[in-house]
Amino acid sequence: MELYEEFLKVTGVLNQRLSITPVLYGSLGLQRATNYKLNPEDIDILVPQVFLQERWQELQSTLASIGYQLVDENEHEFKKDSVNVGIAYIEDLKPFAGVDYSSLEITNHHGARFYMLSLTDYLKVYHQSLQDGYRRTKKNKKDQQKLELLGGRIQREDMLKELVHNWKHYCNKDSFIGIGSTRKAYRVLDYVIKVNLHPIGYQQSKAEYDIYQVMEERGLAELFAETYYVDEAISIQKYYKQVETRAGQSFEIDLEKDQSLLPPKYGEVLHLLDTVFDSFDLRDSSNYGLNADNKLIFIDYGMTKALYESEWVPLAEAGVLPQIYVEPCIVCGEEKELRMYGDDDSDKRCYECGKE
């Protein structure tokens, strides 16, 4: 039985008998939205919450009249022959994934009337699904593949608008990839959202944006992660895999021992950053990612020597900004980078054990 055709039949009955305009949801909905074959295994729809509560018996009777029997009341799942229909309520879209269901696009097809999610709506849904405990266990790989599909289908301009508008939705513990003294980083598909923890973070992000523009003009942009967007709260940059630590710590890039990691024109770029942009701490491995050829690429390149000396150091000495020390964490016992705020800070927990 063709699932989409069956969905249209079910929808037509819901339209006519209960005046329900359902949302086509799940893999079948995403397949319809992307025109990409996903081989959905069932039909997922959303209906107004009242039909899963006060009017639940009406919904059951209506579906039974066309051959669907309730097989799981907790999951609101029905079955006819080999077809399963799962039902949830539309009002959950907002609290679950930040999707405004009142603005969904309505579709009419072969006499059936239903709502469709946009690609950015599906991006929110599947991003949130990866945080859900059940789906992370059962459907992680499939959800990740759907996110990658969406990332490829959504044009960069639209994707950036979505991330800028809804960055708080995407920045959570599961997308977290790193923290510095002034910024915190989260990965969303092929993008990194850097959230400013202090105004110095904004200055760094703005410098990265400006540096990238100049390097692009000079034909050297391939050594840098592009910064697409900057405001006082966040910046958005292209994602690259981070350079792995050595013995749990970042390390200084050695121009001889680490020769295999150095991209062409690396020396020229180092010189420019040092002499033209006053860049600071250029050879610390924590400032780099790796490109597709396993060569170094700058991902954190906005701190200047002047900014460091005039603003960062005084704030760190005053305990406003953290300094990083490598010592055993008093909770997990592992030797890790500890964020210490001034000389009187005795809280030697690592970030993973709760200290920011």
N, C-alpha and C positions, 0 to 999 in steps of 0.2 A: 504494500500500500504506500503510495507516494505521500510523504508526511505533509508537505505544503498544501496539497489538494485536500487532505483530510483536515488540516487546520482551517481551511476556508469553509469546509462543511460545518465544522463545530462552531466557528465564528458566526456563520449565517444564522444558525439556530439560536445562539446567545443574543444576537442582534434582535431577532424577531420576537422571541418569547420572553426575554428578560430585559430587553433594552440595554444590554451590556455591550460596550465597545471595548474589547480586550486589547491588551498589549501583546504583540508577538515578541517573545522573549527568548533567551537562551541561544543555543547553537543554531537553531532553525532561523531565528530572527537575525542573528549575525550573518548567516549564510545569505539571507535575502538582502541585507544591507550592503554586503561587500561583493555579492555575486561571485563568491568563491566557495567551491564545494568543500564542506566541512564534515559531511557524512553524519548529520545529527541522528541521535538514537531515539529521541522522543520529542514531544511537543511541550513547550513551556509557555504558559500564558499568565498574564496578570489581570486581575479583575478588581473592582472596588471592594474594600474590606468588608462591607456589609454582607456580601454574598458568601463570605467565609465565616460569618457569625450569625446574625439574626436571620438571614435568608439562605443559610447553608442547605436546608432541606429542599428549597426550591431549586437550587443549583444542582444538587444530587439528582433530583427527579428529572430535570431537563436533560441532563447528560445520560441518565438511564434510558430515557425514551429513544435515544439514538444508539443504544448498545453499549454505553460505557458504564462499567461497574467500579465502585469504590474499592481500591485494594490497600490503601494506606491512608487512614483518616488523619494521622498526625502530619503527614506530608501533603495532604490533599491531592492524592494521586489516583487517577482513574485508568482503566485498561479496557481495550476492546481488541480482541484478536491479538495481534502483535504490536499494537500501538499503545503507548503510555502517554497520558496527558497529565502534566504536573501544573498545579495552580497555586499561585501566591497572590498577595494583594498589592495593588499598584501604589498605595500610599507609602509603602516601604522603600520606594526608590529614593526618596529624598533623604531620610535618615541613614540608609544603608550606603548609598553611593553618591549622594549630592546631586541627583538628577531631578530636575523640576518637571514632574509628570504633567503639570498643567500646560506645558508648552510643547508637548510631543506632537509630531506630525501625524495627521490622520490619513489613512490610505483606504481607497475603495478598490476592490479587485473581485471581479466575477460576482458582484452583488454582496460581498462581505465587507464590513467596515471595521477597521482595527487601527491601532496606533503602532508606530514604528519608532525605535530609538535611533538617534543619529550615531555616527561613528564615534564622536567624542563622548556621547552618553555610554556607549559600550566600553570605551576605554576606561571610564570611571568604574563601571560595573565590574569588569574583569580585574582591574587593579585592586579593587576592594575585595574581590573574591579570593585573591591570593593571600589576603590577610586572614580570611575566615578559616578557623581551625579544621572544620570538616573538609572543606574543599582543598585546603593545603595538603591534607593527607590523601584524599581520594582522587583529586583532579588537577593537581598542581601542574603537571606537564602540559595537559591540554589547555589550561587557562593561560599558561605562559606562551604557548604557541599562538593563541588567539590574540594576546597582547602584541606579539611581534607582527602578526598579520595587520592589526589595526595601526601599529606604528608605521608600517609600510604604505598603508592606504591613505592615511591622513597627511595632507600636505604640510610641509614644515611650518608655513605661516599659520595655518589653522592649529597645528599642534602647539606652537609657541603661545598663541592666544589662549588656548585651553590651559596650559601650564601657568601662565601669568595670572589668569583669572582665578584659578582654583588650586594654587600651589599648596595651600594648607591641607587640602584633601590628600595630596600625593605624598606629603612629607610626614612619614610616620616611622615607627621603629623597624618595620620590615623593609623599608626602602632606604634606611640609613646606611651610609657607607663610610663616613668619617667625620671627625671633628677637629678643629684647630682652636686657637685661642680666640679668634674673632668671627669664625664662620663654621657652619655645620652643613654637611653635604648629604644629599639624597639622590638616588638613581631612579629615573623613570625612563624605561626603554633605553634609547641611545642619548639621553639627556641627563645632565646633572643639575639639580637645583641647589644653589649655595644660599643658605639662609644666614643673614647677618646677625651675629650675636652682639656686635658692638659697632658703632659708627666707623671705626677703622676698617671693618670688613667691607663696608660700602666703598671706602676709598680704594681698597685693594681691587675690588671687582671692577670699579670704573677704570682703574689703571690697566687691568687685563683687557678690557674692551678697547681702550685706546691703543695699547701695544699691538693687539692683533690687527687693528686697522693699518697701522704703519708697516707691520711685517708683511701684510698682504700686498701692500703697494711695492714692497721691496722684493717680492717673490720668495719670502721666507715663511709664509704662513703655515706650511706643512709641518713645521716643528712645534706648532702650538695648537692647543684645544681651542676651537673657536668659541668666543663669548658672544652669544646671540642677543642677550638682553640684560639690562642692569637697571635697578631702581634702588631706593634706600632700604628696601626690605630684603630683596633677593637678587641673584643673578642666575642666568641659565647658560650652560656651557655644554659643548659636545662631550659625551662620555668616552673615556678610555680606561681600560683596565689598569689598576694601580700597580706600581712596582712593588714587588714583594719585599718585606723586611728581611734582614739578616740577623739571626739570633733574637728575633722579636723586636728589633730596633731599626729605625731608618739609618742610612749610612751616607757617607760622602762619596759622590761619583768620582772614581779615579780614572783620569784620562788615559792611563796605560792599562791598568788591570780590567777596566770595564769597556775596553775598546769595542767589543762586539755589540755593545748597546748603543754606541754613538751613531746618530744619523749624519748624513752628509751636511756640511755647512754648520755643524754644531759649534765649532770654535768661533766662527764668524758671528753666530747668534749670541753666544756668551759675551763676546766683546761688545756687541751693540747694547745688550741689556745692561752691562756694567757701566759703559761710558756714556750712553745716550739717555738711558732710562733710570740710572742710579739703582738698579735692582739689587735686592738683598738675598743672601743665602741661596745662591743659584745652583749649587751642586749638592744640596741635600736631596736624597732620593725620594722623600715624601712629597716633593714638588713635581714629580713626574708620573706620567702614565706610559703605557707601551702601545705603539701603533700596530697595524696588522703585520708588519715585518719584524716585530719584536724590538723596535728601536725606540729610544726615549722621545717623549713628547711632553712639552711643558703643560701642566694642568693648573699649577698654582704659581703665578708669576707676577703678582701685583704689589708685593711689599717692596718699598724702597728703603735705602739706608737712612735717608732723612726722616721718613715716617717712623721707622723702627726706633731711631735714637731719640727723636723729639717727642713722640707720643706713646709708642708701645712700651718702651723701657720704663718710663716714669709710672705708667699705669700698672705694669707688672710688679714693680717694686712696692707700689701702694696696695697691692693685693686685689686690684680691680680686674686685671686680666691674669689668666693662669700661666705659670711657667711649667714646662714639662720636665719631669725627672723620671728616670728609669729605676724603679725600686719594687720590692715585693708588695703586692696588694694585701692589706690586712684582712680582707674577706676571703678571696680565692687563693691567696698564697703564691700566685704566679708573679714572676717579674714582668712588669708591664710599664707602659708610660702612664705616669700619674700627673693629674692636673692640680698643681699646688698654687694657692692664692696667698702670696706673701710669706714672710718669715714665721708668722704665728699660726699658719695653717697646719694642723696636726691630723687632718682627715686623709689618711693614706689609702683610700679606696680607688680602684680603677674605674674607668667609665662604665664598663660592663657591670660592675657591682653597684652602680647607682650614683656615682659622683660626676657631675658635669663641671 
